[in-house]
Amino acid sequence: MTYDLNRKVVLITGAAGGIGSATARQLYARGASLVLTDMQQSAVDCLAQEFDGARVLPLALDVTDAGATKAVVRKTIEKFGRLDVALANAGISWRGTPGTIMGCDEREFEHIVEVDLFGVWRTIRAALPEVVRNEGQILVTSSVYAFLNGVANAPYAASKAAVEMLTRSLRVELGGTTATASVVYPGWTATAIAKPAFGGNALATRMSEVVLPSPLRRPIQPEQMARAIVKGIESRSPRIIAPGRWASINLLRGVFNAVMDWHLRRHARFQGLLRELEAQQPVRSRVPAHTGATANG
Ligand SMILES: NC(=O)c1ccc[n+]([C@@H]2O[C@H](COP(=O)([O-])OP(=O)(O)OC[C@H]3O[C@@H](n4cnc5c(N)ncnc54)[C@H](O)[C@@H]3O)[C@@H](O)[C@H]2O)c1
C-alpha cells in the first residue's frame, strides 16, 4: 500500500540545505505540509516563501538542543494538530581541512558527533510519540559512509554508521506498531557539505580521487536524492540508497569493507596524502611512517 503524503505533516531538520530543501519541495508537491527547521531562521523563512503559508511552519532549530527540538514538535502540533513524518537530516562534517583521529581538534570531533549522532537521536526522541500515534515514519539521513571506510572523516563516518544502527534498531522496535523507520543513504550529492571533496579543499579532493573510482565519485543533484527519499517514504522502504550504483556495494559490504581497509592501509599514494594531512593538523602528533605490511594489517 502506498503511503499517501497528501495532508501529512512532515518535519525536516537541516531543511535549508541542499537535500533538505529539494526534499521539501517534492513533499510539498505531493500535498504534504512542512515544518522546516535549520540553524538560521532567515534560511528557513526564505525557503518557506516558496510555499503557501497555511502549509508551512519555518522554525530555527539547532539539533544539539534537546529542549528546542521538543519545542519544535510542540509548535508543530499547535499549528497543524499532528506530526506524521520526521526526517532527521541535519548534518555537518569538518569545517575546513579534514582531520585524523590522532591530530584533529578534539572539540570539533565531538561537535560533529553531537550534531550527526546525538542531533538525530534528539530528533527521533522528540518526534516519535506523535509519529507512532499517527502510524507515520521516521527517516534518518545516514550516508554511504555507514559502510565506506571513514579515514580522515572519522567523526562523520562513525556518526553515520551509528545512526544507521539506531534507525535499524528503531525499525524493529516499531514492529508491534504501524509506524516505520527508514535509513537514507545518499551517495555524493552536489551540496555544501560535499564541497571539500570536490575542489573546496585540495587535500580532501586528492584523497577522495585516490580512494574512489570515478563512477562512485560522480555526484548526483539533490533533486535526484529527494526523488529517492519521497519514493522511499511512499513505499515505506527500510533503505533508501541513491544513486543506485551504491546499492550493490551495500549488498556486498562484508567483502567490500575488508578489501577496502586492506587496500587503503597499503596504498602508498594515499598514505602519503595522509602524512601530508597530519603535517597540517592542529595537533602535530604524527604517526611514525611504517614500511611494508604488518602481521595484523
Ligand atoms: N551531500 C552529500 O554528498 C551527502 C552524502 C551523504 C550524506 N549526506 C547527508 O545528507 C544530509 C543533508 O546534507 P546536505 O547534503 O543537504 O548538506 P548541506 O550542508 O547542504 O545541508 C546540511 C544542513 O544541516 C544544517 N545544520 C548543520 N548543523 C545543524 C544543527 N546543529 N542543527 C540543525 N541544522 C544543522 C545546515 O545548516 C544545512 O542547512 C546530512 O545529514 C549529510 O550528512 C550528504
The ligand as an ORCA input file, in Angstrom:
! r2SCAN-3c Opt
* xyz 0 1
  N      25.868     15.818      0.063
  C      26.373     14.601      0.192
  O      27.244     14.157     -0.595
  C      25.882     13.706      1.305
  C      26.240     12.349      1.267
  C      25.831     11.528      2.291
  C      25.037     12.031      3.315
  N      24.694     13.342      3.335
  C      23.875     13.833      4.457
  O      22.717     14.474      3.966
  C      22.243     15.385      4.968
  C      21.926     16.701      4.302
  O      23.133     17.274      3.839
  P      23.245     18.130      2.511
  O      23.966     17.304      1.529
  O      21.936     18.683      2.141
  O      24.262     19.245      3.007
  P      24.018     20.764      3.368
  O      25.267     21.228      4.008
  O      23.517     21.482      2.184
  O      22.830     20.704      4.445
  C      23.017     20.389      5.811
  C      22.086     21.290      6.615
  O      22.186     20.940      8.006
  C      22.142     22.153      8.735
  N      22.734     22.008     10.049
  C      24.050     21.908     10.370
  N      24.208     21.830     11.692
  C      22.973     21.868     12.229
  C      22.485     21.837     13.554
  N      23.290     21.758     14.613
  N      21.139     21.894     13.753
  C      20.308     21.984     12.694
  N      20.706     22.034     11.418
  C      22.020     21.990     11.194
  C      22.914     23.154      7.881
  O      22.615     24.490      8.258
  C      22.478     22.767      6.487
  O      21.366     23.532      6.050
  C      23.347     15.467      6.023
  O      22.996     14.663      7.127
  C      24.549     14.887      5.312
  O      25.468     14.334      6.210
  C      25.092     14.198      2.340
*
